[in-house]
Structures are given as structure tokens and as C-alpha cells.
Amino acid sequence: MKKKMNRIFLGLTLVVLFFMQSSTVLGARTDMVDVSNHNGYMTVSNFTDMRNNYGVKSVVTKISEGTYYSDYTASNNIATAQQAGLYINGYHYAKYTNETQAVAEGNYAGAQAQKAGLPVGAVLVADVEDSSQSGVSKSQMNANNTAFMNTVKAYGYRTDVYTMGSWVGSKMDISNGTGWIASYPYNASDKNWYTNNNAWQWGSTYTFTGSYGNFDVSQLNNDFYTGGQPALVDTNSTINNIVSVKGDKYAAYSTVKADGSLNYGTDVVSGTNWVSGGIYQINGKPYFAIGLTEYLPQSSTTFKDKVVINYRSDYGVLAYNSKGEVIKDSNKRFTGGTEWKTEDKLVHIKNIGWSYKVATDEYIPVTYMQGSGYTGE
């Protein structure tokens, strides 16, 4: 990540940069990109170019550092990556040298991630590479990493450890099936390193035609960084959130604009059916979008049909209980594309947001739903 840039010799940087310009000969894939304030505010077009022309699937944006710094670009990068249809995760640059500090940093990172809008189920990574940690024993560092990750999990995030290859086994243990490891070869065309870990970061000076500056790029070895979070909406699919206006047959309900002001002269008659383009929060209450600038109060509607879960993966979606706690293995039941009956009423759950009740004390956030368009807690 960007902290390592200071340790790269100019000559090596020029060689790697020259090599990476010729992307046609590279064997390693650009599955994932990590960004921070060093890259500025990333736009939807930046990420869309990465997705369409370079095969990028996932973005990891810096969230925080120690217990004193929150990355000011995080909320923007989370929103623009999601709008571009990419999976979004976050990382915390760790400074901890003991378990007490690790817990404090875990709480800080979790709180900042929530504030920035990192979706529940995303990965919040501990970036462990600071020079101040080089003197910590391996057993202590293992304990520190465990303490941090256990703390982060309480905020609804999955977690992992990022570190440099030279620290694996010497400064900390990284077991098979975990870990995001950085190690940069002169030539990546014939390399396939760290295949037993979640990801291999193989370059730090990669350039994308549609973006300014250099980027860290990684190859993914599994779906750890592309699963377990709110669904990526497939804009080519049919939206099935059909709502029927309820109430007296003579009643009419006024729609509102995004700012909550009334759309005069656009009353919606009871008994008519509408296809909703998404669920939005306006003045703290949920509304269904039924036009480009028209929003109908959820309280004045009832579902005409099932709600379709649209998830761009076989991983499935995670359900939560009324306390906002994840229900283990619920993704195996709520698989992508399946239909589930739900109550008309949306329930607001702490740390999760507006959710549908699909079973006894089982809720699915609206962000998992097809065409949800949800914007905020």
C-alpha cells in the first residue's frame, strides 16, 4: 500500500513502470485495486474504466490509521466504486504493538468504516507493515492481529491481514486460505505467487488509462474480496419490487421529491400498481422510487409480489437478526436470484439499516435487493 512507496528505489520504480505500461504481456491479473488519499477522490468513470477495460472486480479503500487518522476520501471512494458496480472493501493501516492497542484500533477502524459507509459484510483489512512493529515478537503479533480482527467482526465486517511477503512466517503467521500478501517481482508475466492466500499484491505502480497516477494492484485467488456484502445490482436485469398503493379506493397519495418537498399535482391513486426503481431514505423514512423525481411513502404501499434478491455471485446474501448480528451460514439459504415473501413493513436495524423480514427474527438489508438504490442509513 502507499506507505511502501518510500522504500522503492527510483531505478526499480522506473523499470516496473516501464514494464507495466505493456499490459499485454502481464500474466498477473488486475482483479483488485487499493486506493487512498494518495489517489485523490476516485470517480465513477475511473472505476468503470478499470472494470470494463482491465477486469477489476474489487476495490479496497483506506479507512483509517492508528487511532488518530480517518481517510477523507473513503466515503467518496466507497460510493463511486459501488456505483461503478464493483465490490468495495476497506483497510486500516495498523500501528498497534500490543493487544490493548489492537482492540482500540479495531474499534476506531470499525467506527470510521461505518461512518464512511462501508457496507456490512465487506472486508476490513489490517494492513500490518509499519516499521514500529518490526521488533514485536511473532507470538505477540499473532495475538495483536487476532485481537484486531475479533474487534472488527463486532461491527459486521469480515476481516483479513495484509502484509509483505518477507514478514510471513518471520513476523507473523498467515495460514492457508487467509491473508493478502505483497511481493513485487521485476516481471510478473511468468509468476503466480501466494496462491494459497486470498490475494497477491504484485505491483504498486500500475497505471490505468482512465485514471491519474499509480495504483497498487492484486490478483485474487478466491472470492473472499468479492463476496459477503450487499449485492451488486445488475442494471440489465428486471426490477421486481412491485408495490400496490393501499387504502380507500377513493384515496390518493402525493409523491415527494428527493428533498422531501411535495410533488404537487402528482397524486397516486389507491389500488394502482407501480414498479419501484429503488428504496430511498428521505427525512429518516423509507420511500419507493416510482419515477425519475417521484417517491412514494413506504407506509402508503403494500407488496403485490415477492421481492427478488439479486446477487452477482453464487455466494448468496447474509441475513441478520433484530440485534444487527449476522446469522451464520444464512448465505447458503438466501442464494442469489431466489425469491422470498416479506412483510410490507420495512424494519430499521442498528448498523444494518432498513431491512425486510423474511423469517422469524431474520432480516435482509434492502441493499441486497434487486434495484434497491438505497442511499443511506
C-alpha positions in Angstrom: 0.0 0.0 0.0 1.1 3.6 -0.3 3.2 3.5 2.9 5.6 1.3 1.0 6.3 3.7 -1.8 9.0 5.5 0.1 11.0 2.2 0.2 11.1 1.7 -3.6 14.3 2.7 -5.3 13.9 5.1 -8.2 15.6 2.7 -10.6 13.3 -0.2 -9.7 10.3 2.1 -10.0 11.2 3.1 -13.5 11.8 -0.5 -14.5 8.5 -1.6 -13.1 6.6 1.4 -14.5 8.0 0.7 -18.0 7.1 -2.9 -17.7 3.5 -2.2 -16.6 2.8 0.1 -19.5 2.9 -3.0 -21.7 -0.1 -4.7 -20.1 -0.5 -7.2 -22.9 2.5 -9.3 -21.7 1.5 -9.4 -18.0 0.3 -12.8 -16.6 -0.9 -11.5 -13.2 -4.4 -10.2 -13.2 -5.6 -6.8 -12.0 -8.6 -8.2 -10.1 -8.3 -5.7 -7.2 -7.1 -2.2 -6.7 -6.4 -0.4 -3.5 -6.8 3.4 -3.2 -6.3 6.1 -0.6 -5.9 9.8 -0.3 -2.8 9.4 -2.3 -5.0 8.7 -5.3 -7.4 11.5 -4.5 -11.2 11.3 -5.0 -11.9 8.5 -7.4 -14.8 9.0 -9.8 -17.4 6.6 -11.1 -15.8 6.9 -14.6 -12.4 6.0 -13.1 -13.7 2.8 -11.6 -15.9 2.0 -14.6 -12.9 2.2 -16.8 -11.0 -0.2 -14.5 -13.9 -2.6 -14.5 -14.6 -2.6 -18.3 -11.0 -2.4 -19.7 -8.8 -4.0 -17.0 -11.0 -6.6 -15.4 -11.0 -5.0 -12.0 -13.6 -6.6 -9.7 -12.9 -5.2 -6.3 -11.7 -2.0 -4.7 -10.1 -1.6 -1.2 -10.1 1.9 0.1 -8.1 3.2 3.1 -10.4 3.8 6.1 -8.1 4.8 8.9 -4.7 4.7 10.6 -3.8 4.1 14.2 -6.5 5.8 16.4 -5.9 9.3 15.0 -6.5 9.4 11.3 -9.6 8.9 9.1 -9.0 8.9 5.4 -11.1 11.8 4.0 -11.5 10.1 0.6 -13.1 6.9 2.0 -16.8 7.8 1.8 -16.4 9.1 -1.8 -14.5 6.1 -2.9 -17.0 3.7 -1.4 -19.9 5.4 -3.1 -18.3 5.7 -6.5 -17.0 2.1 -6.5 -20.4 0.8 -5.7 -22.0 3.0 -8.4 -19.5 1.5 -10.9 -20.7 -2.0 -9.9 -17.5 -3.0 -8.1 -17.2 -4.8 -4.8 -15.9 -2.4 -2.1 -13.7 -3.2 0.9 -11.6 -1.2 3.3 -8.2 -1.3 5.0 -6.8 0.1 8.3 -3.1 0.9 8.5 -2.1 -0.7 11.8 0.2 0.9 14.3 -0.5 -1.5 17.2 2.3 -3.3 19.1 0.2 -4.9 21.8 -3.3 -6.4 22.2 -4.8 -3.4 24.0 -3.7 -1.1 21.2 -5.1 -3.6 18.7 -8.5 -3.5 20.3 -8.5 0.3 20.4 -7.5 0.4 16.7 -10.2 -2.2 15.8 -12.9 -0.1 17.5 -11.6 3.1 15.8 -11.4 1.4 12.4 -14.9 -0.2 12.7 -16.5 3.1 13.7 -14.8 5.0 10.9 -15.8 2.3 8.4 -19.4 2.6 9.4 -19.2 6.4 9.2 -17.8 6.2 5.7 -20.5 3.9 4.6 -18.5 0.6 4.2 -21.3 -2.0 3.8 -21.8 -4.7 6.4 -20.2 -8.0 5.2 -17.3 -6.2 3.4 -13.7 -6.9 4.4 -11.9 -4.5 6.7 -8.3 -5.4 6.4 -5.5 -4.9 9.0 -2.5 -3.5 7.0 0.4 -4.7 9.1 3.8 -3.5 7.9 4.8 -0.4 9.9 8.4 -0.2 10.9 7.4 0.3 14.6 6.1 -3.3 14.6 9.3 -4.9 13.3 10.6 -5.5 16.9 7.4 -7.2 18.1 7.7 -11.0 18.6 5.8 -13.3 16.2 3.6 -14.7 19.0 2.7 -11.1 20.2 2.0 -10.0 16.6 -0.2 -13.0 16.1 -2.1 -12.2 19.2 -2.4 -8.5 18.2 -3.8 -9.4 14.8 -6.3 -11.7 16.3 -7.5 -9.0 18.8 -7.9 -6.5 16.0 -9.9 -8.9 13.8 -12.2 -10.1 16.6 -12.9 -6.4 17.4 -13.7 -5.5 13.8 -16.1 -8.5 13.4 -18.3 -7.0 16.1 -19.0 -4.1 13.6 -20.4 -6.6 11.0 -17.2 -6.8 8.8 -15.2 -9.7 7.7 -11.5 -9.3 8.1 -8.1 -10.3 6.9 -4.4 -9.4 7.3 -2.3 -7.6 4.7 1.5 -7.7 5.0 4.7 -8.0 3.0 6.0 -11.4 1.9 9.1 -11.1 4.0 7.1 -10.8 7.2 5.1 -14.0 6.6 6.4 -16.7 8.9 9.0 -14.4 10.4 6.9 -11.6 12.0 3.5 -13.3 11.9 1.8 -16.4 10.8 -0.6 -16.3 7.9 -2.4 -19.6 7.4 -3.6 -21.1 4.1 -6.9 -19.6 2.9 -6.2 -16.3 4.6 -4.0 -13.3 4.0 -3.3 -10.7 1.4 0.4 -10.7 0.6 2.5 -8.1 -1.1 5.6 -9.2 -3.1 6.7 -7.4 -6.3 8.6 -9.3 -9.0 10.6 -7.5 -11.7 8.4 -9.3 -14.2 5.0 -10.7 -13.4 4.3 -12.4 -16.7 5.5 -15.8 -15.6 4.7 -15.5 -11.8 1.7 -16.9 -9.9 2.7 -16.3 -6.2 0.8 -16.9 -2.9 -1.9 -19.0 -4.5 -2.8 -20.4 -1.1 -3.7 -17.0 0.2 -6.7 -14.8 -0.5 -4.8 -12.3 -2.7 -1.4 -11.5 -4.0 -0.4 -7.8 -4.5 2.1 -7.9 -7.3 2.6 -4.3 -8.2 2.4 -0.8 -6.8 3.0 1.5 -9.8 0.3 0.2 -12.2 -1.3 2.8 -14.4 -4.9 2.9 -15.8 -5.6 4.9 -18.9 -8.8 6.3 -17.3 -7.2 7.4 -14.1 -4.3 9.7 -13.0 -1.4 8.3 -11.0 -0.1 4.9 -9.9 -2.0 2.2 -8.2 -1.4 -1.0 -6.1 -2.9 -4.0 -8.0 -3.6 -7.5 -6.8 -4.6 -10.9 -8.1 -7.4 -12.7 -6.3 -7.2 -16.4 -5.6 -10.8 -16.9 -4.4 -14.0 -14.9 -3.8 -13.1 -13.6 -0.3 -12.9 -10.0 -1.5 -15.9 -10.3 -3.9 -18.5 -11.8 -1.5 -20.3 -11.4 1.8 -21.5 -7.9 1.2 -24.6 -6.2 -0.2 -25.3 -7.2 -3.8 -24.0 -5.5 -6.8 -27.1 -4.5 -8.8 -27.2 -5.8 -12.3 -28.5 -2.8 -14.2 -29.6 -5.0 -17.1 -32.0 -7.1 -15.0 -35.7 -6.5 -14.4 -36.7 -4.8 -11.2 -39.4 -6.9 -9.4 -40.1 -4.6 -6.5 -43.8 -4.1 -7.4 -45.8 -2.1 -5.0 -49.6 -1.5 -4.8 -51.0 1.6 -3.3 -53.2 0.7 -0.4 -56.0 2.5 1.4 -59.6 3.6 0.5 -60.3 3.2 -3.2 -61.0 6.9 -3.4 -57.8 7.9 -1.7 -54.9 9.5 -3.4 -51.3 9.8 -2.1 -48.9 12.6 -3.0 -45.4 11.7 -4.1 -42.4 13.7 -2.9 -39.1 14.9 -4.3 -35.7 13.7 -3.1 -35.5 16.6 -0.7 -38.9 15.7 0.8 -40.9 18.5 -0.7 -44.3 17.6 -2.3 -44.7 16.9 -6.0 -47.9 19.0 -6.4 -50.4 17.6 -8.9 -48.9 14.1 -9.0 -51.2 12.2 -6.6 -51.1 8.4 -7.0 -54.5 6.7 -6.9 -55.1 3.8 -4.4 -55.2 0.4 -6.0 -52.7 1.1 -8.8 -49.5 -0.9 -9.2 -46.1 0.5 -9.6 -42.7 -0.9 -10.4 -40.2 0.6 -7.9 -36.8 1.6 -9.1 -35.4 1.6 -5.6 -35.8 2.3 -1.9 -34.6 5.7 -0.6 -34.5 7.3 2.8 -36.0 10.8 2.9 -36.1 12.7 6.2 -35.4 9.4 8.1 -38.2 7.4 6.5 -38.2 4.9 3.6 -39.7 5.8 0.2 -40.2 3.8 -3.0 -39.0 5.5 -6.2 -41.7 5.2 -8.9 -40.4 7.8 -11.3 -37.3 9.9 -12.0 -38.2 12.5 -9.4 -41.2 10.9 -7.6 -41.0 9.0 -4.4 -44.0 7.3 -2.7 -44.0 6.7 1.1 -43.5 3.1 2.0 -46.2 3.4 4.6 -48.8 4.0 1.8 -47.9 0.9 -0.1 -48.2 -2.9 0.1 -46.2 -5.5 -1.8 -48.0 -7.0 -4.8 -45.5 -9.8 -5.3 -42.3 -11.3 -3.9 -39.1 -9.4 -3.5 -36.3 -10.7 -5.7 -32.8 -10.9 -4.3 -30.3 -10.1 -7.0 -26.7 -11.1 -6.1 -24.0 -11.3 -8.7 -22.3 -14.3 -7.1 -23.1 -17.9 -6.0 -22.0 -16.8 -2.6 -25.5 -15.8 -1.5 -26.6 -13.0 0.8 -26.3 -12.8 4.6 -29.3 -12.4 6.9 -29.2 -10.6 10.2 -31.3 -10.8 13.4 -33.1 -7.9 15.0 -30.0 -7.0 17.0 -28.0 -6.5 13.8 -26.0 -9.7 14.3 -25.1 -11.8 11.3 -26.8 -15.2 11.1 -24.1 -17.8 10.4 -24.3 -19.6 7.1 -27.5 -17.8 6.1 -26.0 -17.1 2.7 -26.4 -20.8 1.9 -30.1 -20.4 2.2 -30.5 -16.9 0.7 -28.8 -17.7 -2.5 -28.6 -15.3 -5.5 -31.8 -14.9 -7.5 -34.1 -16.6 -5.1 -37.5 -15.1 -4.1 -38.7 -14.7 -0.6 -42.0 -13.5 0.8 -41.7 -10.5 3.1 -43.8 -8.3 5.3 -44.9 -4.9 3.9 -43.2 -3.1 6.7 -39.5 -2.2 6.5 -37.6 -2.5 9.8 -34.7 -0.3 10.7 -32.0 -2.3 12.4 -28.9 -0.8 14.1 -25.8 -0.9 12.0 -27.7 -2.6 9.1 -30.3 0.0 8.1 -33.7 -0.6 6.5 -34.4 -4.3 6.1 -37.0 -6.8 5.0 -38.2 -9.5 7.4 -38.1 -12.8 5.6 -38.5 -15.3 8.5 -38.7 -15.2 12.3 -36.0 -12.8 13.5 -34.3 -13.0 10.1 -33.9 -9.8 8.1 -32.2 -9.0 4.8 -31.0 -5.4 4.2 -32.6 -3.6 1.3 -29.2 -3.1 -0.2 -29.2 -6.8 -1.1 -32.4 -6.4 -3.0 -32.7 -6.1 -6.8 -32.7 -2.5 -7.9 -32.8 -1.2 -4.3 -31.0 2.1 -5.0 -30.8 2.6 -1.2 -28.9 5.7 -0.2 -28.1 5.9 3.5 -28.8 4.7 7.0 
